[in-house]
Amino acid sequence: NFFQADEETRRLLIVLAGEAAQKRRYVFFSEVQFISEADLKAIDELWKQYSNNKFGYSVQKRLWQKANKDFTKFFIKVGWMKKLDTEIEQYNYRAFPNEFTWELNDETPEGHLPLTNALRGTQLLNSILSHPAFEGEEDEKEAEVKGSLRDNGPKPLTSLFPKPDYSF
């Protein structure tokens, strides 16, 4: 039951994010860093196991990277947006829960589940997909760039600055 699994994933993320998230009943993007790698990997493994590797956060991360971290392209790819019947190419978000696919078949887009609400913005999904639990999930192009920087030149400027800590 993928609908139930999606609801359970949402519930678990809230519990794992801490007491404040539990009180408000949703997760702030800044709380994702407090979820353990082991817990996120366990959730991801269950999604992959029961979907024949079609669903899961690591699957979504790979697709997001292939879309050059462009969330609109990613949302279209995983089927979270639908094409409108207009003269120009336009898309709109699908309505929850009726317009999402809750079964596994050939037409179900890869990475369609688990859902992560992006109505308040993409920061939560970005934090999940950027979590250390999925750091090894980089695509070949990104690995190539990192390798060439390591071998042939100076370190990128981003390596000079620490990652921000939003734990305030």
Secondary structure, 3 states (H helix, E strand, C coil): CHHHHHHHHHHHHHHHHCHHHHHHCCCCHHHHHHCCHHHHHHHHHHHHHHCCCCCCHHHHHHHHHHCCCCHHHHHHHHCCEEECCCCCCCEEECCCCCCCCCCCCCCCCCCCCCCCCCCCCCHHHHHHHCCHHHCCCCCHHHHHHHHHHHHHCCCCHHHHCCCCCCCC
